[in-house]
Amino acid sequence: MLSVRNIAALGFMTFAMYLGAGNLIFPPYLGQQAGEYFAAGMTGFLLTGVGLPALALVMVALVNGSDNLTAALPKPLATSFWIMVFIVIGPAFVIPRAITVAYQFSFAPFAGNAALMPFTAIFCLAAILFALYPGKLVDTLGKWLTPMLMVILSVMAVTAFISPGGEVLAASGPYQDKAFAEGLTQGYMTMDALGSIGFGWIIFRAIREMGVECPKATAKYTLMAALMYAVAMALVYLSLAYIGSTSASLGSSFSNGGEILTAFTLAHFGTLGSMLLGTVMILACLTTAIGVTTAGSEFYSRTFQPVTYKRSVWVTMLVAGLVASLGLDQLLAITLPVVVALHPVAIALLLVAPVRRQLTTGPVMAAVATALGFGGVDAVHILGKMPEGVDAWLAQYLPLYSDYAGWVIPCVVVIALGLVGNRLTRAGADVALQP
């Protein structure tokens, strides 16, 4: 049995791994756009932006570990999937973005781009030092970094409710007539479910490091961590979105949530506000970088014998540092389609998880292929590369295409057909065995 303190630290660690720069920047902008329809927009956003990643952790707990999500796939395909996941949520996408965003909101206002390389080096070194000791990750994130982050965010949240930046704004854009549906779409587009299946590796290891070996107990504590993450993240999202929805007196020409947060902290805390926001961004980005580095290195060291955990940590952060310093914009253009295409595959595996014992390899492969194929269509749509005529046809005939989730219905149908086919096969076998 884990103590209350250890359970709380496990939940804080889980929350910290998710809370990256994007999670802080996007909600204020959503709140500004939703305005008077704040409640409807945020309800939709929380269902998919928090509920979906939390559900992913629940599924990871039910199958007793992230690696079991791909147990029904041929080993080469399963390994390839995990390699792609940990590349895009690691050195090719998430970590470089975390480094550059942390810099933009801390030192860039004072030094421009001149200090980016030394900042990157220090950031990567700090992440390496923390990630090299995965057995202490709960202490590092759950008992130290996350509480610091929560204190600062709490100060901002309380300030926002006591002294908002103005009256609630009028809704704009899609939020004017379909706030809930737009919130659902934007929550899905956070793609945190992809991170969930990776973070499952860390959570299970952390629980085992605490002395818990029983699979049922491990699943129970994973579920607790998922619930704590969901509650904490929902509160953060609501607070930050509220800052955006009441930002009338802060200005009207904001193009992203980062600008709203900057104006808010500057208005309420002056120069200290800039330092406060910079500290929040650095801590949030650092905890995420530590989390994805640890998850990827855990996978590589368990999958490939010549690869050691420590060597993987160093390589991951060195590559991420080079990408952040030399070519993030170009690499993002390459990796974004991969992220968008992988996300449906990850969710398809989560959908299969509860019924995987009732499916053979064929239907599971078909579900994954369907998610990948239609996910590729969604990727082309998101990037704005779909030909106009094809785009109009798909919008008319493919359900959820306009919400960037055209893969959902085809994938669910394939899984359902697989279950029906399996049941009919078993029924036929039972009849054949009767005398």
N, C-alpha and C positions, 0 to 999 in steps of 0.2 A: 504494500500500500504506500502510495506517495503521500507526503505531507501536503497540507494546504499551501504552504509556501512554495513547494516544488511544482505543484499543479499550476499555481498562479504564474510562476516563472516560465513554465512550459507554454502557457497561453500567451504571455507577453512576447516570448521568443517567436512564436508563430505569427503574431500580429506584426512584429517588427520586420519580419522577412517580406511581408506583403507591402508594407508601407513605404513605397518608393516615391520618387519625385512626381511621377505621373498621377499618383493617388492624391497628392497634395495640390497639384496645379489644376486638374480638371474640374473638381467639384465647384470651386467658386465661379467658374465660367458657366457651368451648367445652371447654378443657382441664379446667375444674372440673366440668362436666357429664359429660364422657367418663370422667374418673377412671381406674379400673383398665383401661378399654378405650381408653386414650389412643392406642395404636398404630393400632387399627382406625379410630377416629374421625378421626385426623389423616391417615391414608392416604387415606381417602375425601375429606376436605376438600382436601388438597393436589392431588388429581387434578383437581378442578373449580375450586378457588379459585386455583391457580397454573397447572395444566396448561392450562386453557381459555384464560386470557388469553395465555399463552405461545404456544399454538396459533394464536390470533388474530394475533399478531405474525408468526408464520411464514407465515400466509396472506397477510398484507399484503405480506410480502417476495416471495412467489411471484407475486403479481399486479403487483408493482412499484409499490406505493403505495396508500394508503387510498382515494384517489379512484377507482381502478380497480375497487374492490369494487362500485361502483354503476354501472359503465360500461354494463351490459346494460339498465339501467332508463331509461325516458324522462327526459330532462334535468330537467323540472320536478319529477318525483317524486324523483329522486336529490338535487336541491338541497334540497327540502323535508325529506328524511330527514336530511341533514347539518345543516341549521339546527336541527332538533329535537334532534339529538344534542348539538350544541355549546351549546344553551341549557340542557339538563338537566344536562350534566356541567360546566357553567360557572356563570353567575350565578344560575340558578334552583334549583340543588340542591347541587352538590359544593362550590363555593367558599363560599357562606354557611355550610354545615355545618362546613367546615374552620375558618372564622373563629370560630364560636361554640364549637366543641369545644376549639380552641386556647386560647380565653379561659377556659373552664371549668376547664381543668387547669393554668392558670398564675396568673392574677390573681383569678379569681372567689373562691377560698378566702379571700383577704385583703380584697377590695374589694366582694364581692357583684356586683350588676349595675351599680354606679355607674360603673365604668371601661370598660364595654363599648364605648361609642361612640368614645372616644379610642383604645382598643386597635384597634378596627376600622379607624379612619382610618390609624393607623401601619402595621397589617398590610397594608392595601390599597396604601398608598404604597410599601412595601417590595416587594410583588409586582409593582407597576407598573414600578419602577426596574429590576428584574431582567428582566422580560418585554419591556421596550422594546428590549433588545439580544439578539435571538434568536440571532445569530451567536456570542454568547458563552455560550450556554446550557450547552454542554458544560463549559466552564470553571466556570460558576456552580454548577451542580448536581453535575457529575461530579468536579470537582477541589477543591471547597470545601465546600458545604453537606452533600452526602451523606457524605463521610468523617467530618465532625463527628458526624453522626447515627449512623453506624455505630460509632464509638468509644463513644458513650454507650450504644447498644443492646448492644454487646459487654460492657461493664461490667455491665449488668443481667443478661445471659445467663450470664456466668461466675459472678456472685454467686448466681444461682438454682441452678446445678448444684453449687456448692461448699457453699452454705448454703440448702437449700430451705426453704420456709415450713411444712413439716410432712410427714406421711406422704401417700401417694397416696390420694385420696378414692375412695369407692365411686361407681360410675356412677349417674346419675340421669336421669329422663325417658326420652326415646326411645333414649338411648344404652345403656340397660340391656339391650335385646334386639336392637337393630339399629344399632350404633355406626357401622359402615362406611357403610350407606345414609344415615344421618342426616348423616354427614360430607360425603358427596357432595352432598346437598341444600343444606346450609349453604354449601359452597364455591361452588355454582352461584349461590346467592342473594347472594354478594358483588357480582355483576354487573360484575366488573372487565373482562370481555370487551368491554363497551360502551366502556370507557375505552381499550382496546387499539386499536380502529379509529380513535379520535381521536388517540391518541399517535403512530400511524403517520405522521401528517403531520409531526410534529416530528422523529422519528428520521430520516426520509428527508432532511429539510432539513438536519439537523445533519451527516449524512454528506456531503451535497453541499458544505456549508460547509467541510468538511475537505479538499476537493479531489477527491473521488471522484465521477466522472461515469458510469462503466460500470454499467449496470443489474444485471449479474450480481454485480459487486463490492458494489454497494449492498445487494443481497439477502443476500449472504454476511455482511456486517457487521451487518445487521438480525437475522439468525439468531443471530449471536454475542451481540448485545445481549439477545435474547430468552432465550438460555440463561443468561447471567449474571444477568438479572433473576430467572429461575425459581429458580436455586440460592440467591441471596441472600434472596429472599422466603421460600422454604421454610425456611431456617435461622431467620429472624426469627419466622415462625409457630410453628415447633417450640419455640423458646425461650420465647416468650410463653405458649404453651399449657401448657408444662411448669410455668411459674410458677402457672398456674391449677390444674393437677392436683395440685400439692403445697402447696395453700394452706390446709390443715386448721387450722393454728395461727393463721392470720391472721384467722379469723372464719368465720361460716357464713351470714350474712344478705346476701351480696353479690347485687345484682340486675343487675350488668353488669361487663364486664371492666375498665372504668375504675376502679371501686371496688377491684377486686383489685390492680391495678397501684399504686394509691395506697397501699393497705395494705402492699404488698410494699416499695415504696421507702421508706415511712415507717419500717417495722420495721428495715430494713437500713441506711438512711442518715440517718434522722432528718429534721430540717428540710431538710438538703441533698437528701434524697430528693424532697421536694415540688418543689424547684427543678429537680432532675434530670429528673423526669417532665414538668414544665412546659416545659423546654427541648426535650425530645424531641417533645412534642406540637406546639409552635410550629414547629420545623424541619420535621416531617413534613407538617403542614398547609400551610406556606409553599411547600414544594417541589411539592406537588400543585396548589396554586393557580397557581403559576407555569406548570406544565405545561399545565393545561387552558386557561388564558388564552392562552398562546402558540399552542396547537393551534387554538383557535377563531379567533383573530385571523389566523392563517395562512390558514385557510379563507376567511374573509370577504374578506380583501384580494385573494385570488386569484379569487374568484367574482364579486364585485361591484366594478365599476370605480371608482365614486365613493368606496368605502370604503378608507381607508388602514390599514396595519397598526397604526401608533401610535394612531390615533383609536380603533380597535377595542379595543385594550388598555385605554385609559382608560375607555371606555364600559362594557366588561365588568366591570371592577373597581369602578367607581362603582355600577353596578346591584347587583352582589354585596354591596357594603358597605351599601347601603340595605336590601336584603332581610335581611341578617344583623341589622341594627339595628332594623328596624321590623316584621317579620312572618314570621320563618322558620317557625314552627310551622304557620301557616295555609298558607304556600306549599308546605311539604313535603306537606301533605295533598292538595294539588292535583297536585304534580309526581310523587309516588311512583307513582301508576298509570301515568303516561307513561313513567317509567323502566322499570317492570316490563314494559310492553307493547313498548317499543323493544328491549329486550334480546333477545327471540327473533328479531326482525327482523334485528338485527346478526349473530346467530349463523347465521341462515338464509343471509345473504349470504356468510358465511365458508364454509358448507357448499357453496354454489354455486361459490365461487371456483375450486377445482381443476378443475371440469368446465364452466365457463362457456362455453368455446368449442364445447362439444357441445350447448349449449342455445340455443334461440331466445328472444326477448324474452318470448313467451307463458308458457312454463314458469317462467321466472325470476319474472315478475310473479305467477304462481299460487303459487309457493313463498313469496314475500314476503307475499302476501295471507293465505295459510294461517297463517304464523307470526304475523302481526298479529292475525288473528281469534282463534286459540287462545291467543295471548299475552294478549289482552284478557280471555279467560275466566280465565286464570291470575291476572291482576291482580285481578279481582273476588274470586277465591278467597283470594288473599293478604291482601286487605283485609278479609276476613270478611264480605263483602256478598252472597255467593252464597246464594240461597234454600235452605233445609234439604233439601227434596225433590230439587231439581236437584243439589245438592251430593252427596247420597247416590248418585244415578243416575250422575253423572260419575265418582265414585270407583270405582264398580263396572265401568263400561264404557269409560272413557277411560284408556288406559295412561299411567302417570307423573303422572296428575292429582294424586294425593296428595302427590307430590314437587314440585309447582308447575312441572312441565315437560310438561304435557299437549300442548303444541304440537309436541314432538319427532317422534313417530311420524307424525302427519299430514303434517308438512313433509317428512320423509324419503321418505314414500310419493309425494308430489307430485313431488319431484325425480327419484325413480327412474322414475316414469311418463313424465316428460319425456324422460329419457335413452332409455328404450325406444321412445317415440314417434319421437324423432329418428332412432334407428337404423333403425326400420322405414321411415321416410320416405326415408332415404338408400338403403336396400336396394331399395325400390320404384323410385326414380329410376334406380339402376344397371341394374335389369331393363329399364326402359323404354328405356334407351339402347342396349341390346344389339340387334344386327341380327337 
